[in-house]
Amino acid sequence: MIVLPADRPVEIAHGRDFSASAIMMPLSTADGVLSLPDGTSLAGGSGLAAIANSMVRSARAERDNLDAASFDAVCRRVVELVALAADEATDVGTAPTSRAIVVGAIRQYVRDHATEADLTGRNIAAALGWSLRYVQVVLREAGTTPTGLIRSERLALARSRLRNPAYRRWSVGQIGRGCGFRTASSFSNAFRSEFGVTARETRQQG
């Protein structure tokens, strides 16, 4: 995959069996998301770049079955995926907006899977299609770590359940285990460290 300007002629040398798909977009669409210099190339055969490549081909094949708004939405997702692929290829990345998209996706995944006791940074990375190193880098830039994010999301969920009448029949230990903590003591210690009060006190206040 190659990022090229549309306002200048470009010559590409290729073999006889070469085939290509192209997607054109105004700068207003890519501005703030795709911060790549002209001529940037990405390996499109694997990872996020491969997904973006597949989306371009699918969008072309289904163009007649999509209205203008749907087609534009697909193109915007392609731009975001290319930006994320570029960020991952350079480890740290260059576009703050694309990193924010990554952090948001990671946070949402952790919220959706916080109750799973075996949730780890490696699992998150594998599920979202990124490397563990990349997940660690973008979370470090956001001021946290995979372990820290998992812990904080589990504690937020536990506090919500402690205050929820629907969980009154659950013991504090059951709520902790239901939020992914392996033991009641690890949950109690983490809760008090995070919120400055005990889980039992939070239940009584709720």
C-alpha positions in Angstrom: 0.0 0.0 0.0 1.3 3.5 -0.9 0.1 6.9 0.2 0.3 9.2 -2.9 -0.8 12.8 -3.6 -3.7 13.2 -6.1 -2.6 16.5 -7.4 0.6 15.3 -9.1 1.3 12.6 -11.8 2.8 9.4 -10.5 4.6 6.7 -12.4 4.6 3.2 -11.1 6.7 0.4 -12.7 5.2 -3.1 -12.4 5.2 -6.5 -13.9 2.7 -7.9 -16.4 0.5 -9.6 -13.8 0.2 -6.5 -11.6 -3.3 -5.4 -10.4 -4.2 -2.6 -8.0 -7.1 -0.9 -6.3 -7.1 2.8 -5.4 -9.1 4.9 -3.0 -9.1 8.7 -3.3 -10.1 11.0 -0.5 -10.1 14.8 0.1 -7.5 16.1 2.6 -10.4 17.1 4.9 -11.2 13.5 5.4 -7.7 12.4 6.3 -6.7 15.6 8.1 -5.8 14.9 11.7 -6.0 11.1 11.2 -3.6 10.2 8.5 -0.3 12.0 9.1 1.9 10.3 6.6 4.4 11.8 4.2 3.8 11.3 0.5 5.2 8.1 -0.8 4.8 6.2 2.5 4.5 2.5 1.8 3.0 -0.2 4.0 3.1 -4.0 3.6 -0.6 -4.7 2.7 -0.4 -8.5 3.1 -0.9 -8.9 6.8 -2.3 -7.2 9.9 -4.2 -4.0 9.9 -2.9 -3.0 6.4 -4.3 -6.2 5.0 -7.7 -5.5 6.5 -7.7 -2.0 5.0 -6.6 -3.5 1.7 -9.5 -6.0 1.8 -12.0 -3.2 2.7 -10.9 -1.2 -0.4 -11.5 -4.2 -2.6 -14.8 -5.0 -1.0 -16.0 -1.4 -1.2 -15.1 -1.3 -5.0 -17.0 -4.6 -5.5 -20.1 -3.4 -3.6 -20.1 0.2 -4.8 -23.3 -0.2 -6.7 -25.0 -1.7 -3.6 -24.0 1.1 -1.2 -25.5 4.6 -1.0 -23.1 7.6 -0.9 -23.2 7.9 2.9 -22.4 4.2 3.5 -19.6 4.3 0.9 -18.0 7.4 2.5 -18.3 5.7 5.9 -16.3 2.7 4.6 -13.7 5.0 3.2 -13.3 6.8 6.5 -12.8 3.5 8.2 -10.1 2.6 5.7 -8.3 5.8 6.4 -8.4 5.1 10.1 -7.1 1.5 9.6 -4.2 2.7 7.4 -3.3 5.3 10.1 -3.3 2.6 12.8 -1.2 0.3 10.6 1.3 3.1 10.1 1.4 3.7 13.8 2.0 0.0 14.6 4.7 -0.2 11.9 6.6 2.6 13.7 5.9 1.3 17.2 5.1 4.7 18.7 3.2 6.2 15.9 2.8 9.8 14.6 -1.0 10.6 14.6 -2.5 11.5 18.0 -6.0 11.0 16.7 -5.3 7.5 15.5 -3.7 6.6 18.8 -6.8 7.9 20.6 -8.9 5.5 18.4 -6.7 2.6 19.5 -6.9 3.5 23.2 -10.7 3.8 22.9 -10.9 0.4 21.2 -8.7 -1.1 23.9 -10.8 0.4 26.7 -14.0 -0.8 25.2 -12.7 -4.3 24.8 -11.5 -4.3 28.5 -14.9 -3.1 29.6 -16.7 -5.8 27.6 -14.4 -8.5 29.0 -13.6 -7.2 32.4 -15.3 -10.2 34.1 -13.0 -12.7 32.5 -10.4 -13.8 35.1 -7.8 -14.7 32.4 -7.9 -11.3 30.6 -4.4 -10.1 29.9 -2.7 -7.6 27.7 -1.6 -10.4 25.3 -5.3 -11.5 25.0 -6.4 -7.9 24.3 -3.7 -7.5 21.6 -4.6 -10.8 19.9 -8.3 -10.1 19.9 -7.9 -6.6 18.4 -5.3 -7.6 15.8 -2.3 -5.6 17.2 1.0 -6.6 18.7 1.4 -6.7 22.5 4.2 -4.2 22.2 1.9 -1.7 20.3 -0.8 -2.0 22.9 1.8 -1.4 25.6 3.1 1.7 23.8 -0.2 3.4 23.2 -1.4 2.7 26.7 1.9 4.0 28.2 1.3 7.2 26.2 -2.2 7.4 27.7 -0.7 7.0 31.2 -1.5 3.4 32.0 -0.6 -0.2 31.2 -2.6 -3.2 30.1 -2.6 -4.5 33.7 -3.4 -1.1 35.2 -6.3 -0.6 32.7 -7.8 -4.1 33.4 -7.6 -3.4 37.1 -9.2 0.0 37.0 -12.0 -1.2 34.7 -12.7 -4.2 37.0 -12.8 -2.0 40.0 -15.2 0.5 38.3 -17.5 -2.4 37.5 -17.3 -3.7 41.0 -18.1 -0.4 42.5 -21.1 -0.1 40.2 -22.4 -3.5 41.2 -21.9 -2.8 44.9 -24.2 0.2 44.5 -26.7 -1.7 42.4 -29.7 -3.1 44.3 -29.8 -6.0 41.8 -26.6 -7.3 43.3 -27.7 -7.1 47.0 -27.8 -10.9 47.3 -24.2 -11.1 46.1 -21.5 -11.1 48.8 -18.7 -8.7 48.5 -16.4 -11.6 47.6 -18.8 -12.9 44.9 -18.9 -9.4 43.3 -15.1 -9.3 43.3 -14.8 -12.7 41.7 -17.6 -11.8 39.3 -15.5 -8.8 38.2 -12.4 -10.9 37.4 -10.5 -10.9 40.7 -9.3 -14.3 41.7 -9.6 -13.9 45.5 -11.6 -11.9 47.9 -8.5 -10.5 49.6 -7.0 -9.3 46.3 -10.2 -7.6 45.4 -10.6 -5.9 48.8 -7.0 -4.7 48.8 -7.3 -3.3 45.3 -10.6 -1.7 46.0 -9.4 0.2 49.1 -6.2 1.3 47.3 -8.2 2.6 44.4 -11.1 4.4 46.1 -9.9 5.0 49.7 -12.8 3.1 51.2 -13.6 -0.6 51.6 -16.0 -2.4 49.3 -18.3 -3.0 52.3 -18.4 0.7 53.1 -19.2 1.4 49.5 -22.1 -1.0 49.6 -23.4 0.6 52.8 -23.1 4.1 51.3 -24.9 3.0 48.1 
